[in-house]
């Protein structure tokens, strides 16, 4: 039995679908609490052979999915776009409710192969959390600096330089002598923003330290790749998850959006990079490629020059380099993952 789940913040709707006939057998709505989870598991006990298909199991359904996995259940993640396709194709429209969404999630898991098995959260989740926190802090700092620039522009002739730091802004503010209430208010707000930027800088430094510790504990060899520092290594590991979930390097390249797709056929076939895929992962690979091209002694620079020498344009050579880096990064992460598993499985031998 496939049990489809349409999760919401305060409630979850589940529908049991028979894989033989693809028809709904029973439905249930629970409150999103531990008591509701227990009631759900008792209800599902009438289906001895079952799998759970949770829509957006890495988002709203994360807590329920991890709770079920911890109790030995098999959980599949169904993308929201896949359930939308099932609703539209099976019903001829976008009409929806919770029961329809739950049965659509189950249908996708049974028939269409768009569902992915969810595992228990591991160290890759730690990397994803750290990367998301750093991105939020970086965005907060950019907004504060932009506001500070705008205030200094109205407070000081010519404003401040583009590369503005808290120390530079404080130095400028010490020379300002407000001549009106509005200027006095601007200066006070500037000092508030300077304090905010200093606090964010301290948090960013703390996150960077946590990233380095997490990478050391993971034992990854990504830092040996030219152009990959702690921040990019954490982003690559966090966005990729378990490297073994991809069947091949080509599957990883397609997921990260660096696999070229054909845009013109015939004698003059042309290719371009896919605009789909994980854009954050794609951005990380692009930064690695750009950095390697700028490093004169790197293997990426030599590969890029070789492609240019064979008649490729700069864009075509960069596409080739990004794909090559994606293949290398995936193989390296896969080898590290297998090495960690072997160490865990090896029996302890006393000296």
C-alpha positions in Angstrom: 0.0 0.0 0.0 1.2 3.5 -0.8 0.2 6.1 1.7 0.3 9.6 0.3 0.6 12.6 2.6 -0.2 16.2 2.0 1.5 18.1 4.8 0.6 21.4 6.3 1.9 23.4 9.2 -0.9 22.5 11.6 -2.4 19.3 10.0 -1.6 16.5 7.6 -4.0 14.6 5.3 -3.1 11.1 4.3 -4.7 8.8 1.7 -3.9 5.1 1.2 -3.8 4.2 -2.5 -3.7 0.6 -3.8 -0.8 0.2 -6.2 -2.6 -2.5 -8.2 -5.6 -0.3 -9.1 -4.2 3.2 -8.3 -7.5 4.0 -6.4 -7.9 5.5 -3.0 -8.8 3.0 -0.2 -9.0 5.2 2.9 -8.2 8.7 4.1 -7.4 10.4 7.4 -6.7 13.9 8.6 -4.5 14.4 11.7 -3.2 17.3 13.8 0.5 17.9 13.4 1.5 16.8 16.9 3.2 13.8 18.3 -0.2 12.4 19.4 -1.4 12.8 15.9 1.7 11.0 14.5 1.0 8.1 16.8 -2.6 7.9 15.8 -1.5 8.0 12.1 0.9 5.1 12.7 -1.9 3.1 14.4 -4.2 3.8 11.5 -1.5 2.6 9.0 -1.1 -0.6 11.0 -4.0 -2.1 9.0 -1.7 -2.0 5.9 1.2 -4.4 6.8 3.1 -3.7 3.6 3.3 0.0 3.1 5.4 2.9 1.9 4.9 6.6 2.6 4.9 9.2 -0.2 5.1 12.6 1.4 4.8 15.7 -0.8 7.7 18.1 -0.1 9.3 15.8 2.5 12.3 18.1 2.7 10.1 21.1 3.5 6.8 21.1 5.4 6.8 17.3 5.6 10.4 17.1 7.0 9.4 16.5 10.7 6.9 13.8 9.9 9.2 12.1 7.4 12.1 11.9 9.9 9.7 10.7 12.7 8.6 7.9 10.4 12.1 7.0 9.3 13.2 6.8 12.9 10.5 4.1 13.4 11.7 2.0 10.5 9.2 3.2 7.9 10.1 3.6 4.2 9.5 7.3 3.2 9.5 8.7 -0.4 9.8 12.4 -1.2 7.4 13.6 -3.9 8.1 17.1 -5.5 5.2 19.5 -5.5 5.6 20.0 -9.2 5.1 16.3 -9.8 1.8 16.2 -7.8 0.6 19.2 -9.8 1.3 17.4 -13.0 -0.7 14.3 -11.8 -3.6 16.5 -10.8 -3.8 18.3 -14.1 -3.3 15.3 -16.3 -5.6 12.9 -14.4 -8.4 15.5 -13.8 -8.0 17.9 -16.7 -7.5 20.9 -14.5 -5.8 22.3 -11.4 -8.7 21.6 -9.0 -7.2 20.6 -5.7 -7.8 19.8 -2.0 -5.9 18.0 0.7 -7.3 14.5 -0.2 -6.5 15.0 -3.9 -3.0 16.2 -3.1 -2.4 13.2 -0.9 -3.6 10.7 -3.5 -1.6 12.5 -6.2 1.6 12.1 -4.1 0.9 8.4 -3.8 0.1 8.1 -7.5 3.5 9.8 -8.4 5.3 7.4 -6.1 3.6 4.4 -7.7 3.5 5.2 -11.4 5.8 8.0 -12.4 9.1 7.4 -10.7 9.5 11.0 -9.6 9.7 10.1 -5.9 13.1 9.7 -4.1 13.7 7.6 -1.0 14.4 9.8 2.1 17.1 8.7 4.5 17.7 9.7 8.1 19.4 13.1 8.4 23.2 13.0 8.6 26.2 15.3 8.4 25.1 16.7 5.0 22.1 18.2 6.8 24.5 20.0 9.1 26.3 21.5 6.1 23.0 22.6 4.6 22.0 24.3 7.8 25.3 26.1 8.1 25.3 27.2 4.5 21.7 28.5 4.8 22.5 30.4 8.0 25.6 32.0 6.4 23.6 33.0 3.3 21.0 34.7 5.5 23.7 36.5 7.5 25.4 37.6 4.3 22.1 39.0 2.9 21.5 40.8 6.2 24.9 42.4 6.0 24.4 43.5 2.4 21.1 45.2 3.4 22.6 46.9 6.4 25.6 48.2 4.3 23.2 49.5 1.6 21.2 51.4 4.1 24.4 52.8 5.6 25.5 53.9 2.2 22.2 55.7 1.6 22.4 57.6 4.9 26.1 58.5 4.4 25.3 59.8 1.0 22.9 62.3 2.5 25.1 63.1 5.4 28.6 63.4 3.9 29.5 65.1 0.6 30.3 62.4 -1.9 29.1 59.6 0.4 31.4 56.7 1.3 33.5 54.4 -0.8 31.9 51.3 -2.3 33.9 48.8 -0.2 32.4 50.0 3.1 33.3 48.4 6.4 32.1 49.1 9.9 35.5 50.6 10.8 35.6 52.9 7.8 32.0 54.1 8.5 32.8 54.8 12.1 35.9 56.8 11.0 33.7 58.9 8.7 31.0 59.4 11.4 33.5 60.8 13.9 34.1 63.7 11.5 30.5 64.6 11.1 29.0 67.5 13.0 25.2 67.6 12.6 23.8 71.0 11.9 20.0 70.1 12.0 17.7 67.6 13.7 17.5 65.5 10.5 21.3 65.3 10.2 21.5 64.3 13.9 18.9 61.5 13.3 20.8 60.3 10.3 24.0 60.1 12.3 22.3 58.2 15.1 20.9 55.7 12.6 24.3 55.3 11.0 25.8 54.4 14.4 23.0 51.8 14.8 23.8 50.3 11.4 27.5 50.2 12.3 26.8 48.3 15.4 24.5 45.9 13.4 27.2 45.3 10.8 29.8 44.6 13.5 27.5 42.0 15.1 26.8 40.3 11.8 30.5 40.2 11.0 31.1 38.4 14.4 28.3 35.9 13.6 29.8 35.3 10.1 33.2 34.6 11.7 31.5 32.2 14.1 29.7 30.4 11.2 33.0 30.1 9.3 34.6 28.5 12.3 31.8 26.0 12.6 32.1 25.2 9.0 35.8 24.4 9.3 35.1 22.2 12.3 32.4 20.4 10.5 34.6 19.8 7.4 37.4 18.5 9.6 35.0 16.0 11.3 33.7 15.0 7.9 37.1 14.3 6.5 36.2 15.6 3.0 38.9 16.0 0.4 37.0 18.8 -1.5 39.4 21.3 0.0 42.2 19.8 -2.1 40.4 20.9 -5.2 41.7 24.2 -6.7 39.2 27.0 -6.1 37.3 25.2 -3.3 37.4 26.9 0.1 35.5 26.1 3.3 32.4 28.0 2.2 32.1 26.4 -1.2 32.9 23.0 0.2 30.1 23.3 2.7 27.7 24.5 -0.1 28.7 21.6 -2.3 28.2 19.0 0.4 25.0 20.6 1.7 23.3 21.0 -1.6 24.4 17.5 -2.9 23.5 15.5 0.2 24.6 11.9 -0.2 26.7 11.5 -3.4 25.6 7.9 -3.7 22.0 8.9 -4.3 23.0 9.8 -7.9 23.4 6.9 -10.3 26.3 8.4 -12.1 28.4 11.5 -12.7 26.0 12.4 -15.6 23.0 12.3 -13.2 24.8 14.6 -10.8 25.7 17.0 -13.7 22.1 17.0 -14.8 20.9 17.7 -11.2 23.4 20.6 -10.9 22.5 22.1 -14.3 25.9 21.7 -15.9 25.0 19.0 -18.4 24.7 20.6 -21.9 21.3 20.2 -23.6 20.8 20.2 -27.4 18.9 23.3 -28.6 19.3 22.7 -32.4 19.5 19.4 -34.3 20.6 18.4 -37.7 24.0 19.2 -39.3 24.5 22.3 -37.2 23.6 21.0 -33.8 24.1 23.5 -30.9 24.2 23.0 -27.2 23.8 25.2 -24.1 23.7 24.7 -20.4 20.4 23.7 -18.8 18.6 26.5 -16.9 17.0 23.9 -14.6 18.7 22.0 -11.7 19.9 23.2 -8.4 21.0 26.8 -9.0 22.9 27.2 -5.8 24.9 24.1 -6.6 25.4 25.4 -10.2 26.6 28.7 -8.8 29.2 26.9 -6.6 30.5 24.9 -9.5 30.7 28.1 -11.6 32.7 29.9 -8.9 35.2 26.9 -8.8 35.5 27.0 -12.6 36.1 30.8 -12.8 38.7 30.6 -10.0 40.6 27.7 -11.7 40.7 29.7 -15.0 42.3 32.6 -13.1 44.9 30.2 -11.4 47.7 29.9 -13.9 49.1 26.6 -12.5 45.7 24.9 -12.0 44.6 21.8 -14.0 41.4 23.7 -14.8 43.3 26.6 -16.4 45.3 24.1 -18.6 42.1 22.3 -19.6 40.4 25.7 -20.5 43.4 26.7 -22.6 43.3 23.4 -24.4 39.6 23.8 -25.3 40.3 27.3 -26.6 43.2 26.0 -28.7 40.8 23.4 -30.3 38.5 26.1 -31.5 36.0 26.4 -28.7 34.6 29.8 -27.7 35.2 31.0 -24.2 31.6 30.2 -23.2 31.9 26.7 -24.7 35.2 26.1 -23.0 33.7 27.2 -19.7 30.8 24.8 -20.1 33.2 22.0 -20.7 35.2 22.9 -17.6 32.1 23.1 -15.4 31.1 19.7 -16.5 34.6 18.3 -15.9 34.7 19.9 -12.4 31.2 18.5 -11.6 32.3 15.0 -12.6 35.5 15.3 -10.4 33.7 16.7 -7.4 31.0 14.0 -7.5 33.6 11.2 -7.7 35.5 12.7 -4.9 32.4 13.0 -2.6 31.4 9.5 -3.5 34.8 8.1 -2.6 34.8 10.0 0.7 31.3 8.7 1.5 32.4 5.1 0.8 35.5 5.6 2.9 33.5 6.8 5.9 31.1 3.9 5.6 34.0 1.4 5.6 35.5 3.0 8.7 32.1 2.7 10.4 31.6 -0.9 9.4 35.1 -2.1 10.3 35.1 -3.9 13.7 37.1 -2.4 16.5 40.4 -4.2 17.1 42.0 -3.7 20.5 45.8 -3.0 20.4 
